[in-house]
Amino acid sequence: MSRILHKAYGLSIGTDLSLPELSSMSPDAVDCVDVEIRQMTLDAPERYGALQQMAPFLWASRTCLWLQVPGVVTFLVREGRQILFDPVAGVDEDSIRVFLLGSAIGALLMQRGLLVLHGNAVRIGDRCLICLGHSGAGKSTLATAFSLRGYEILADDVVPVTADGWVLPGIARAKLWADSIAHLGIEAAGLQRIRPMLEKFSLPLERSPALEPIALGALYILDKHNLASPTIQTLQGVQRFEKLCEHNYRPRFIDAMGLQAQRFSLCAAVAGKVKVKQLMRSSSAFDVDSLVDRILADMGVVA
């Protein structure tokens, strides 16, 4: 397959694998791409320099990460510029893309010196918010509720932020479990599963042509409580730093590549520039529309 050009996270990306989730670029748009993604046969991790084994399927150095997803694909991510992938024979491309556009691209963005957060970014006027939260908190459902009101999702799952508080737009989509789709009243017919046999679906969304960095207005950390109505609390001091560290994307990759000092420096820088807020929702009922209203009011936006 001839090389395909894409744009995401402020980077030009050349690949020999079709990535419909990313915005396309004209073949003559750039002479030299920022990132190459190529399929090739990969050797054992010991063949790629001084990598240390950090877990059963994870080897790394400061500039290189070798990751195996058993039964699916092996990745080699190097110097923030290259992702090589070696799929298991017969594996479907959907499964390859799930891990390529998640773990592999996340590791590459870390290597490029970015703070990579696990959440969703939504454009609100000339700035954006990031919704963070542990699995099951409802951050993708909340981001999708914003999109249903006409707001644009800028990044899903992998959200890179610069030290001075700018978000780099990535993938305009939401990945939702079947119950979340039903909760939002979305027609599930025709939606594609992110992997075969998995009851999680990709909701592709419209994106404006602009892919430039956008200022981060606020971070909302979504959690559950036993109160009747949602509450928003502005975090102060070291709490902001601790919460950002807690919601880094793939912290084991950070540890494996020895990027802890970079992580702490970036979290401190962003926490010092951007409001970090705890958004508590009812654990018994998920009134997502009221959450959207509360956030918009908190950001000074007339809904």
Backbone bond lengths (Angstrom), bond angles and torsions (degrees), N, CA, C in turn:
res aa  C-N    CA-C-N  psi(-1)  N-CA   C-N-CA  omega(-1)  CA-C   N-CA-C  phi
1 M - - - 1.467 - - 1.527 109.45 -
2 S 1.321 117.59 137.40 1.458 121.22 177.57 1.521 109.98 -70.78
3 R 1.322 115.50 160.24 1.455 120.05 -176.25 1.527 110.84 -67.37
4 I 1.333 115.43 137.48 1.458 123.54 177.35 1.516 107.39 -110.42
5 L 1.330 117.07 137.84 1.461 121.10 -179.97 1.526 110.92 -105.92
6 H 1.331 114.49 136.39 1.459 121.79 177.54 1.520 109.45 -133.11
7 K 1.337 115.01 165.41 1.461 122.43 175.01 1.521 108.16 -128.62
8 A 1.334 116.31 127.91 1.466 121.36 175.85 1.513 108.25 -163.48
9 Y 1.332 116.07 147.81 1.467 122.65 177.07 1.529 112.28 56.61
10 G 1.325 116.29 31.40 1.454 120.43 -179.34 1.513 113.88 73.96
11 L 1.327 117.91 13.01 1.462 122.67 -174.83 1.526 110.81 -120.49
12 S 1.325 116.06 144.18 1.457 120.60 167.06 1.527 107.26 -87.51
13 I 1.329 115.92 133.83 1.461 121.61 -171.69 1.522 108.79 -127.61
14 G 1.314 116.53 124.17 1.454 121.99 174.19 1.517 109.69 -104.28
15 T 1.334 117.50 132.15 1.458 120.03 -175.54 1.518 110.71 -146.49
16 D 1.333 116.18 154.36 1.461 119.88 172.71 1.530 111.43 -104.33
17 L 1.349 116.10 12.39 1.461 122.10 175.18 1.524 108.62 -117.58
18 S 1.314 116.70 131.06 1.460 119.65 178.20 1.525 110.15 -63.86
19 L 1.342 116.13 128.01 1.465 122.43 -179.73 1.527 108.58 -125.38
20 P 1.322 117.66 77.97 1.469 120.48 -175.62 1.523 113.59 -63.36
21 E 1.335 117.69 -16.14 1.462 120.38 178.70 1.526 112.46 -70.50
22 L 1.338 117.54 -20.15 1.461 121.91 -175.93 1.524 111.29 -99.75
23 S 1.316 116.17 153.85 1.464 121.65 175.21 1.523 109.64 -69.32
24 S 1.324 116.12 141.39 1.463 121.33 -178.47 1.518 111.17 -87.44
25 M 1.327 115.35 155.02 1.463 122.96 173.81 1.519 108.85 -123.87
26 S 1.321 116.32 152.95 1.454 121.12 174.78 1.527 109.61 -65.29
27 P 1.332 118.94 141.42 1.464 121.22 -179.21 1.523 114.17 -57.18
28 D 1.335 117.41 -26.08 1.464 119.93 -179.74 1.528 112.33 -102.13
29 A 1.338 116.59 17.91 1.469 119.90 -176.58 1.519 112.43 -71.80
30 V 1.329 117.37 -31.73 1.466 120.89 -178.86 1.519 109.22 -139.15
31 D 1.332 115.49 150.19 1.461 120.44 175.36 1.526 111.48 -83.17
32 C 1.326 115.84 -35.49 1.459 121.13 -176.47 1.527 108.66 -138.43
33 V 1.318 117.43 122.35 1.461 120.54 -176.64 1.529 110.69 -79.94
34 D 1.334 115.10 159.78 1.465 120.75 177.46 1.522 112.05 -77.31
35 V 1.341 116.06 -34.08 1.464 121.26 -174.82 1.526 109.37 -136.26
36 E 1.328 116.01 135.43 1.460 121.84 173.89 1.526 109.13 -109.97
37 I 1.333 116.19 132.03 1.458 122.41 174.06 1.526 106.99 -120.46
38 R 1.357 115.64 116.58 1.464 118.94 -174.51 1.525 110.74 -137.16
39 Q 1.322 114.20 147.75 1.461 120.10 173.47 1.519 109.41 -89.14
40 M 1.320 116.75 133.05 1.459 121.47 174.99 1.522 109.15 -161.09
41 T 1.320 116.22 161.05 1.456 121.05 176.69 1.522 109.26 -73.36
42 L 1.324 116.54 125.01 1.458 121.42 -178.63 1.523 110.49 -103.18
43 D 1.325 114.65 143.72 1.456 121.47 177.82 1.525 110.28 -86.93
44 A 1.322 115.80 -179.55 1.457 120.97 173.25 1.524 109.18 -61.85
45 P 1.322 118.53 151.06 1.471 120.97 -174.75 1.518 114.23 -59.59
46 E 1.335 117.69 -26.29 1.470 120.14 180.00 1.521 112.56 -62.37
47 R 1.314 117.16 -17.65 1.473 121.12 -178.06 1.521 112.87 -81.37
48 Y 1.326 118.16 -5.09 1.466 120.39 -172.98 1.523 112.48 -113.37
49 G 1.313 116.53 46.01 1.462 119.79 174.99 1.513 112.13 87.70
50 A 1.318 114.62 -159.56 1.468 121.33 -172.34 1.527 111.43 -84.07
51 L 1.321 116.30 61.23 1.462 120.04 176.96 1.526 109.72 -84.13
52 Q 1.320 115.81 142.76 1.455 121.09 176.49 1.522 109.51 -110.87
53 Q 1.332 115.91 141.10 1.455 119.39 178.01 1.519 109.36 -76.96
54 M 1.341 116.06 122.73 1.461 121.99 -177.52 1.528 112.18 -108.40
55 A 1.337 116.73 -16.16 1.465 123.35 -179.81 1.526 106.16 -163.87
56 P 1.345 118.70 169.81 1.470 119.54 -176.55 1.524 114.85 -53.22
57 F 1.326 118.56 -34.17 1.466 120.87 -177.30 1.527 111.99 -123.25
58 L 1.320 117.03 25.20 1.462 121.33 -175.25 1.517 110.42 -137.80
59 W 1.334 115.55 120.71 1.459 123.01 175.09 1.524 107.18 -125.66
60 A 1.324 117.62 147.80 1.468 118.07 -176.02 1.517 112.22 -160.66
61 S 1.335 113.77 157.81 1.463 124.30 163.80 1.525 105.40 -130.57
62 R 1.314 117.19 -172.28 1.462 119.18 -177.82 1.528 112.33 -65.56
63 T 1.320 118.20 -29.19 1.465 121.01 -174.76 1.520 113.58 -117.37
64 C 1.321 117.28 7.24 1.466 119.61 -173.97 1.530 109.64 -146.83
65 L 1.332 115.59 139.30 1.461 120.63 177.28 1.519 109.09 -135.62
66 W 1.336 115.67 126.93 1.461 123.49 176.71 1.516 106.93 -110.37
67 L 1.329 116.56 120.79 1.465 121.52 -174.25 1.519 109.53 -132.95
68 Q 1.323 115.30 129.50 1.463 120.42 176.34 1.525 109.76 -112.79
69 V 1.321 115.68 128.65 1.461 122.16 171.84 1.526 105.67 -103.19
70 P 1.331 118.40 101.29 1.467 120.70 -172.06 1.523 112.87 -52.80
71 G 1.325 114.24 132.13 1.450 120.33 178.37 1.507 115.11 79.56
72 V 1.345 116.85 -0.70 1.468 119.53 -176.59 1.530 111.32 -126.31
73 V 1.328 118.13 -67.97 1.460 120.56 -169.47 1.529 110.18 -163.62
74 T 1.334 115.32 153.32 1.464 122.09 171.60 1.526 108.15 -115.92
75 F 1.333 116.35 139.44 1.466 122.00 179.98 1.525 110.39 -119.25
76 L 1.322 114.89 147.83 1.460 122.51 166.25 1.526 106.53 -127.34
77 V 1.324 116.02 114.75 1.469 122.40 -177.43 1.522 107.45 -110.72
78 R 1.354 117.17 122.00 1.467 119.98 -171.10 1.523 112.92 -130.09
79 E 1.331 115.51 128.14 1.464 125.18 166.14 1.525 113.81 55.25
80 G 1.313 117.73 24.58 1.452 120.38 179.17 1.513 114.26 67.03
81 R 1.333 116.43 16.34 1.471 119.77 -174.75 1.522 113.95 -130.28
82 Q 1.316 117.40 -15.34 1.462 118.62 -171.25 1.527 110.60 -145.08
83 I 1.335 115.02 135.09 1.460 122.20 170.19 1.527 107.33 -123.98
84 L 1.321 116.15 116.14 1.458 122.09 173.77 1.526 107.64 -103.60
85 F 1.317 117.07 138.32 1.462 119.58 -179.70 1.524 110.71 -133.82
86 D 1.321 114.64 143.14 1.463 122.61 -176.97 1.529 107.96 -130.21
87 P 1.340 117.27 94.39 1.466 119.45 -175.42 1.525 112.35 -76.85
88 V 1.320 115.63 152.00 1.454 121.80 171.28 1.530 108.41 -67.17
89 A 1.320 116.42 140.61 1.464 120.65 -178.20 1.522 110.81 -55.41
90 G 1.332 115.44 129.63 1.453 121.29 175.52 1.511 115.47 86.52
91 V 1.335 118.01 -3.97 1.458 119.26 -179.11 1.532 110.02 -70.77
92 D 1.315 116.83 147.17 1.460 121.02 -178.05 1.530 110.88 -78.05
93 E 1.339 116.08 150.22 1.466 120.96 -178.28 1.525 112.21 -67.06
94 D 1.324 118.15 -29.33 1.468 119.62 177.93 1.522 110.59 -58.50
95 S 1.324 116.63 -44.48 1.463 120.25 -179.78 1.519 111.12 -66.23
96 I 1.328 117.57 -38.88 1.468 120.27 177.13 1.521 110.00 -60.36
97 R 1.332 116.78 -45.58 1.464 120.44 -175.87 1.526 111.88 -66.92
98 V 1.329 117.95 -34.05 1.467 120.20 178.11 1.523 110.23 -55.32
99 F 1.329 117.00 -47.01 1.461 120.57 -176.81 1.529 112.20 -83.04
100 L 1.332 117.06 -30.68 1.462 120.23 176.88 1.518 111.38 -65.02
101 L 1.336 116.65 -46.53 1.465 121.29 -177.32 1.526 112.45 -86.03
102 G 1.319 116.34 1.45 1.457 121.84 174.40 1.514 110.31 -110.66
103 S 1.320 116.06 -92.76 1.464 121.15 -173.91 1.525 113.29 -59.44
104 A 1.340 117.55 -45.88 1.464 119.55 -174.79 1.528 111.73 -67.76
105 I 1.324 117.72 -49.14 1.468 119.33 -179.45 1.519 110.43 -68.14
106 G 1.332 117.51 -31.73 1.460 120.16 176.05 1.516 111.58 -61.95
107 A 1.344 116.89 -44.82 1.463 120.76 178.05 1.523 111.19 -62.95
108 L 1.341 116.72 -40.82 1.463 120.05 179.22 1.525 111.42 -62.04
109 L 1.320 117.56 -41.82 1.468 120.79 179.56 1.525 111.01 -66.08
110 M 1.325 117.84 -36.01 1.466 120.37 173.83 1.523 110.41 -61.25
111 Q 1.330 116.53 -43.73 1.460 120.57 179.37 1.523 111.88 -62.43
112 R 1.314 117.51 -24.18 1.464 121.55 178.77 1.529 112.35 -87.89
113 G 1.324 116.92 8.27 1.459 120.73 173.05 1.507 115.35 83.23
114 L 1.337 117.48 24.00 1.464 121.46 -178.93 1.527 110.93 -102.49
115 L 1.329 115.87 152.32 1.452 121.95 169.73 1.529 107.12 -81.95
116 V 1.318 116.59 116.21 1.462 120.79 -177.35 1.527 108.08 -106.90
117 L 1.328 115.53 115.24 1.454 122.01 -177.06 1.527 110.70 -103.43
118 H 1.329 115.53 152.24 1.463 121.90 -179.82 1.525 108.25 -98.53
119 G 1.325 115.86 96.03 1.455 119.28 -176.23 1.514 111.68 -174.20
120 N 1.316 115.76 -154.49 1.463 123.39 178.83 1.520 108.84 -134.42
121 A 1.324 116.38 139.54 1.464 121.43 177.72 1.522 109.46 -110.22
122 V 1.326 116.26 135.08 1.467 122.74 -177.51 1.521 108.91 -128.88
123 R 1.339 116.75 130.33 1.462 121.14 178.12 1.526 110.24 -77.10
124 I 1.336 115.21 129.63 1.465 122.01 174.12 1.528 106.53 -125.61
125 G 1.330 117.50 93.75 1.461 120.85 -176.59 1.520 110.99 68.40
126 D 1.347 116.18 -125.56 1.460 120.05 -177.19 1.529 112.57 -96.23
127 R 1.306 117.16 16.61 1.469 122.30 177.66 1.523 108.27 -142.29
128 C 1.311 116.65 -176.50 1.456 118.31 178.48 1.518 110.05 -143.33
129 L 1.312 114.54 163.68 1.457 121.07 171.98 1.521 107.77 -116.15
130 I 1.319 115.28 155.17 1.459 121.13 172.00 1.518 107.72 -118.63
131 C 1.323 115.55 129.83 1.459 121.58 175.12 1.522 108.24 -102.34
132 L 1.331 116.37 119.29 1.454 122.92 179.06 1.521 109.17 -110.12
133 G 1.307 116.65 162.84 1.458 120.09 177.55 1.507 110.51 165.03
134 H 1.320 115.70 155.92 1.459 120.08 177.28 1.521 109.85 -72.97
135 S 1.320 116.50 165.07 1.464 121.09 179.37 1.522 110.01 -55.27
136 G 1.332 115.61 132.15 1.451 120.73 179.69 1.513 114.70 91.81
137 A 1.331 117.14 -6.21 1.469 119.38 -179.53 1.522 111.98 -70.79
138 G 1.350 116.76 -28.62 1.461 120.46 178.44 1.512 114.48 107.91
139 K 1.340 117.88 19.58 1.470 119.20 -175.37 1.530 112.45 -67.40
140 S 1.338 118.39 -38.28 1.469 119.69 177.99 1.524 111.26 -69.50
141 T 1.331 116.71 -37.34 1.465 120.46 176.09 1.524 110.37 -62.82
142 L 1.326 116.30 -42.51 1.464 120.57 178.98 1.524 111.00 -64.35
143 A 1.329 117.41 -44.86 1.466 120.31 179.33 1.523 110.91 -61.79
144 T 1.328 116.66 -39.91 1.462 119.99 178.71 1.521 111.23 -65.31
145 A 1.323 117.13 -37.27 1.469 120.22 176.61 1.525 110.71 -61.03
146 F 1.329 117.28 -37.46 1.464 120.03 174.21 1.526 110.30 -62.74
147 S 1.328 117.24 -43.80 1.471 119.90 -178.18 1.521 111.31 -64.27
148 L 1.335 117.58 -33.06 1.464 120.67 178.24 1.521 111.98 -68.14
149 R 1.329 116.62 -16.77 1.468 120.79 175.03 1.526 112.13 -97.20
150 G 1.321 116.39 6.43 1.455 119.89 175.74 1.512 115.30 99.48
151 Y 1.323 117.99 2.69 1.462 120.88 177.08 1.528 109.34 -86.87
152 E 1.318 115.88 150.51 1.457 121.34 -170.79 1.526 111.75 -98.02
153 I 1.331 116.19 126.52 1.460 120.59 171.78 1.523 108.29 -78.61
154 L 1.326 116.56 124.32 1.463 122.34 -176.63 1.517 112.92 -96.09
155 A 1.316 117.33 -30.00 1.461 121.05 -178.81 1.515 108.57 -155.50
156 D 1.323 115.06 144.23 1.456 121.37 -177.50 1.520 109.26 -125.84
157 D 1.316 116.99 122.51 1.460 124.16 174.50 1.528 112.80 78.64
158 V 1.336 116.77 -51.29 1.465 122.51 -179.78 1.528 107.92 -109.79
159 V 1.331 116.67 111.69 1.468 120.82 -175.68 1.533 109.15 -125.04
160 P 1.347 117.73 103.21 1.465 119.84 178.76 1.528 112.16 -86.72
161 V 1.332 114.77 137.41 1.462 121.93 -178.51 1.524 108.38 -129.30
162 T 1.330 116.97 136.84 1.456 120.99 177.03 1.527 109.97 -80.29
163 A 1.322 115.86 164.79 1.467 120.65 -178.13 1.522 111.96 -62.01
164 D 1.333 117.38 -27.49 1.465 119.88 -179.84 1.532 112.96 -95.66
165 G 1.344 117.24 16.42 1.456 120.32 168.85 1.512 116.54 85.44
166 W 1.324 117.92 35.31 1.463 121.89 175.28 1.524 109.29 -113.60
167 V 1.323 115.71 137.10 1.459 122.09 179.81 1.526 109.37 -96.87
168 L 1.338 116.62 135.82 1.460 121.94 179.06 1.531 108.67 -99.75
169 P 1.337 118.55 112.06 1.464 121.25 -177.24 1.525 112.22 -58.67
170 G 1.335 115.24 141.43 1.458 120.46 -178.05 1.515 112.24 -124.09
171 I 1.334 116.84 -99.41 1.461 121.79 -173.72 1.526 109.92 -107.93
172 A 1.322 115.86 124.56 1.471 121.54 179.09 1.524 109.06 -88.79
173 R 1.319 114.99 85.32 1.463 120.05 178.74 1.522 108.07 -161.43
174 A 1.322 115.27 172.44 1.461 121.32 169.95 1.519 107.34 -135.74
175 K 1.314 116.48 139.78 1.466 121.71 176.25 1.529 107.76 -105.89
176 L 1.318 115.77 118.02 1.464 120.92 -170.89 1.522 111.41 -127.82
177 W 1.333 115.20 140.44 1.452 120.65 170.89 1.528 108.98 -73.66
178 A 1.316 115.69 160.67 1.466 120.81 -175.45 1.527 112.03 -58.76
179 D 1.345 117.74 -37.90 1.463 118.99 -178.73 1.523 111.90 -68.42
180 S 1.344 117.48 -32.53 1.465 120.47 177.12 1.522 111.15 -68.89
181 I 1.333 116.62 -38.61 1.462 120.80 177.33 1.529 110.16 -60.91
182 A 1.333 115.64 -44.34 1.464 119.66 178.45 1.524 111.03 -65.36
183 H 1.330 116.90 -39.91 1.468 121.43 -179.19 1.527 111.30 -61.40
184 L 1.335 116.55 -35.76 1.460 121.42 -178.66 1.525 112.70 -85.21
185 G 1.327 117.04 -5.71 1.456 120.34 179.91 1.513 113.64 73.15
186 I 1.336 117.02 27.52 1.465 122.04 179.97 1.525 109.05 -89.66
187 E 1.322 116.53 139.49 1.457 121.37 177.10 1.531 108.78 -73.15
188 A 1.327 117.03 117.94 1.464 121.36 -174.85 1.523 113.02 -80.54
189 A 1.329 117.56 -21.21 1.461 120.51 -178.14 1.524 110.14 -59.79
190 G 1.312 115.97 128.87 1.458 120.63 178.85 1.512 114.76 93.01
191 L 1.334 117.99 -13.69 1.459 119.87 176.63 1.527 109.81 -73.55
192 Q 1.321 115.67 143.87 1.461 120.81 -176.57 1.527 110.62 -94.88
193 R 1.331 116.14 134.53 1.456 120.30 173.20 1.524 109.20 -66.21
194 I 1.327 116.75 144.90 1.465 118.17 179.28 1.527 111.19 -71.73
195 R 1.346 116.65 -25.90 1.460 122.91 171.90 1.525 107.40 -145.32
196 P 1.330 117.81 148.30 1.462 119.44 177.77 1.530 111.35 -56.68
197 M 1.305 115.69 140.07 1.467 123.40 176.18 1.523 113.98 72.38
198 L 1.326 118.44 4.77 1.461 121.29 178.31 1.523 108.71 -104.33
199 E 1.332 116.65 130.25 1.466 121.00 -177.41 1.531 111.43 -82.47
200 K 1.310 115.67 45.47 1.457 122.09 175.80 1.519 107.22 -128.65
201 F 1.342 115.88 134.40 1.454 120.40 -169.44 1.525 110.85 -122.65
202 S 1.322 114.50 151.88 1.461 121.03 177.18 1.520 109.16 -97.46
203 L 1.321 115.22 125.14 1.462 121.37 177.99 1.524 107.83 -105.69
204 P 1.346 118.04 97.63 1.465 119.99 179.85 1.518 110.72 -70.28
205 L 1.312 116.10 143.76 1.458 121.23 -174.70 1.515 110.54 -128.95
206 E 1.326 115.65 153.61 1.456 120.69 176.34 1.526 110.10 -69.41
207 R 1.332 115.22 142.74 1.453 119.76 177.09 1.525 109.18 -130.67
208 S 1.340 115.51 140.63 1.456 120.04 175.07 1.524 108.95 -69.25
209 P 1.333 118.39 156.69 1.462 120.58 -177.54 1.528 113.90 -61.79
210 A 1.325 118.21 -27.49 1.465 120.79 -175.86 1.526 110.77 -70.83
211 L 1.325 116.04 128.25 1.460 121.84 177.92 1.520 110.53 -122.46
212 E 1.313 116.39 24.80 1.460 120.32 -178.12 1.531 110.43 -76.52
213 P 1.328 117.07 155.55 1.472 119.82 175.75 1.522 110.95 -56.54
214 I 1.312 115.65 149.00 1.461 121.31 -178.73 1.522 109.08 -131.12
215 A 1.327 115.66 142.57 1.464 120.71 -176.63 1.528 110.86 -65.42
216 L 1.319 115.61 137.50 1.458 121.70 177.14 1.520 109.44 -83.98
217 G 1.339 116.09 119.10 1.457 120.54 -178.16 1.513 113.75 -86.66
218 A 1.332 116.88 -39.22 1.467 120.48 -178.53 1.519 109.72 -165.63
219 L 1.327 114.68 154.66 1.460 122.72 173.75 1.524 108.41 -113.13
220 Y 1.329 116.55 128.89 1.460 121.63 177.74 1.531 108.68 -115.93
221 I 1.318 116.06 123.55 1.457 121.49 -179.96 1.520 107.95 -101.50
222 L 1.323 115.65 111.26 1.459 122.13 -173.23 1.525 110.73 -86.32
223 D 1.319 115.83 129.46 1.461 121.78 178.41 1.529 108.66 -146.59
224 K 1.318 116.34 174.11 1.466 121.52 -176.87 1.525 110.82 -112.17
225 H 1.342 115.91 149.47 1.462 120.96 172.44 1.529 108.42 -145.24
226 N 1.340 116.69 179.89 1.468 120.10 -175.75 1.522 113.25 -102.95
227 L 1.342 116.82 19.02 1.460 120.41 176.82 1.528 110.29 -86.70
228 A 1.316 116.17 164.33 1.468 120.58 -174.40 1.519 112.82 -78.04
229 S 1.321 117.98 -31.79 1.465 120.75 -174.81 1.526 110.38 -125.14
230 P 1.332 117.06 155.45 1.463 120.09 -179.09 1.525 112.06 -68.89
231 T 1.321 115.28 150.00 1.459 121.15 177.47 1.520 109.59 -131.19
232 I 1.331 115.96 150.87 1.463 122.24 176.05 1.518 108.17 -124.40
233 Q 1.323 115.69 126.61 1.459 121.50 178.80 1.520 109.03 -122.93
234 T 1.324 116.88 126.87 1.461 121.10 176.13 1.523 109.32 -78.92
235 L 1.325 116.37 123.74 1.459 121.06 -179.50 1.521 109.94 -81.75
236 Q 1.319 115.45 150.17 1.455 121.15 -176.48 1.527 110.45 -122.86
237 G 1.322 114.76 154.58 1.454 121.68 169.76 1.514 114.45 52.81
238 V 1.333 114.74 -131.82 1.458 120.74 -173.46 1.525 112.17 -66.75
239 Q 1.338 118.21 -20.69 1.466 120.70 177.71 1.523 111.42 -58.23
240 R 1.318 116.92 -40.23 1.467 120.79 -179.59 1.524 110.40 -61.95
241 F 1.321 115.45 -46.46 1.463 121.10 179.11 1.527 110.61 -61.40
242 E 1.311 117.40 -46.68 1.464 121.37 -177.42 1.524 111.52 -62.65
243 K 1.334 116.89 -40.13 1.461 119.81 -179.27 1.527 111.75 -68.83
244 L 1.324 117.02 -37.18 1.465 118.84 176.30 1.521 110.46 -64.07
245 C 1.324 117.17 -44.38 1.465 120.52 178.13 1.529 110.88 -60.35
246 E 1.319 116.24 -37.79 1.467 121.39 -178.01 1.519 111.93 -64.94
247 H 1.331 117.01 -29.17 1.461 120.24 -174.20 1.528 112.73 -111.59
248 N 1.331 116.92 27.26 1.462 120.54 169.21 1.527 109.31 -66.01
249 Y 1.315 115.66 149.07 1.463 120.91 176.89 1.528 109.39 -77.51
250 R 1.318 117.45 133.39 1.464 124.86 176.25 1.540 112.45 43.30
251 P 1.326 118.21 64.81 1.467 119.70 -179.14 1.521 113.65 -58.31
252 R 1.328 117.82 -25.39 1.467 118.33 178.26 1.526 111.60 -66.24
253 F 1.339 117.70 -28.02 1.462 119.82 174.90 1.527 110.30 -68.10
254 I 1.328 115.96 -40.22 1.464 120.78 178.39 1.519 109.71 -59.61
255 D 1.332 116.58 -46.87 1.462 120.81 179.18 1.524 110.92 -64.27
256 A 1.339 116.78 -42.87 1.461 120.64 -177.42 1.524 112.06 -62.18
257 M 1.335 117.25 -38.63 1.468 120.94 -178.32 1.525 112.89 -89.84
258 G 1.330 117.24 2.83 1.461 120.26 178.40 1.512 113.46 67.55
259 L 1.334 116.68 36.08 1.463 121.37 -176.64 1.528 112.44 -103.06
260 Q 1.331 116.87 25.28 1.466 119.69 -177.43 1.524 111.92 -62.56
261 A 1.332 117.27 -42.09 1.468 119.66 -179.43 1.525 110.61 -63.57
262 Q 1.338 116.99 -41.07 1.468 121.07 176.21 1.524 110.14 -61.51
263 R 1.324 116.72 -43.66 1.464 121.65 179.72 1.529 111.40 -58.48
264 F 1.318 116.93 -49.52 1.465 120.22 -177.34 1.528 111.37 -66.04
265 S 1.335 116.20 -39.13 1.463 120.25 179.31 1.525 111.07 -63.90
266 L 1.339 116.90 -44.04 1.462 120.85 -179.70 1.526 111.31 -67.43
267 C 1.328 116.96 -43.37 1.469 119.72 179.14 1.523 110.85 -61.73
268 A 1.336 116.57 -41.08 1.465 120.15 179.30 1.521 110.73 -65.23
269 A 1.341 116.84 -41.68 1.462 120.57 -178.72 1.526 111.26 -64.14
270 V 1.333 117.01 -47.33 1.465 120.47 -178.25 1.527 110.70 -68.97
271 A 1.332 117.21 -40.82 1.469 120.61 178.89 1.517 111.61 -62.27
272 G 1.330 116.99 -28.16 1.454 120.48 178.88 1.512 114.20 -80.56
273 K 1.342 117.26 -11.84 1.464 121.13 -176.10 1.525 113.59 -111.19
274 V 1.326 117.64 -24.44 1.463 121.63 -168.53 1.528 110.20 -124.44
275 K 1.325 116.47 142.35 1.463 120.73 175.96 1.530 109.93 -68.86
276 V 1.328 115.53 132.54 1.461 122.25 177.54 1.524 107.45 -116.39
277 K 1.332 116.68 125.35 1.464 120.49 -172.83 1.526 110.93 -130.02
278 Q 1.328 114.60 143.74 1.460 121.52 175.22 1.525 108.03 -93.45
279 L 1.321 116.40 120.55 1.464 122.63 179.75 1.526 108.22 -109.14
280 M 1.317 116.35 109.23 1.460 121.60 -176.64 1.526 109.82 -101.86
281 R 1.329 115.62 128.38 1.462 120.85 176.88 1.523 109.64 -116.78
282 S 1.318 115.68 162.37 1.458 120.78 179.71 1.526 110.66 -64.44
283 S 1.321 116.18 136.59 1.463 120.38 177.64 1.525 111.83 -78.65
284 S 1.326 117.16 -16.54 1.467 120.47 -176.87 1.522 113.29 -96.34
285 A 1.330 117.59 -22.81 1.468 120.95 -179.49 1.525 108.80 -146.37
286 F 1.333 115.91 135.80 1.463 121.16 -177.46 1.526 108.26 -108.15
287 D 1.336 116.12 88.82 1.464 121.50 177.49 1.527 107.56 -88.84
288 V 1.327 115.64 84.08 1.455 120.30 -170.99 1.526 111.88 -67.60
289 D 1.329 117.76 -31.73 1.466 119.89 179.40 1.524 111.45 -64.95
290 S 1.323 116.72 -38.39 1.464 118.72 178.48 1.524 111.10 -68.67
291 L 1.328 117.12 -31.42 1.469 120.14 175.92 1.524 110.89 -65.51
292 V 1.330 116.15 -43.17 1.468 119.82 177.23 1.523 109.95 -59.89
293 D 1.324 116.76 -45.19 1.467 120.41 179.07 1.528 111.47 -59.80
294 R 1.321 117.09 -43.31 1.459 120.75 -178.52 1.523 111.62 -64.58
295 I 1.321 116.65 -41.15 1.464 120.04 179.94 1.523 110.77 -67.06
296 L 1.327 117.01 -45.43 1.463 120.07 179.45 1.527 110.83 -60.36
297 A 1.320 116.79 -42.66 1.467 120.00 177.63 1.522 110.71 -63.85
298 D 1.326 116.22 -39.75 1.461 120.43 179.89 1.529 111.41 -64.50
299 M 1.343 116.34 -32.23 1.461 120.74 179.20 1.525 112.30 -88.24
300 G 1.331 116.79 2.24 1.455 120.18 178.04 1.507 114.07 77.07
301 V 1.348 116.37 26.27 1.458 121.41 -179.23 1.522 108.79 -104.02
302 V 1.319 117.01 133.65 1.459 121.73 175.44 1.517 108.08 -81.37
303 A 1.327 117.14 116.13 1.472 121.57 -176.22 1.519 111.36 -68.51
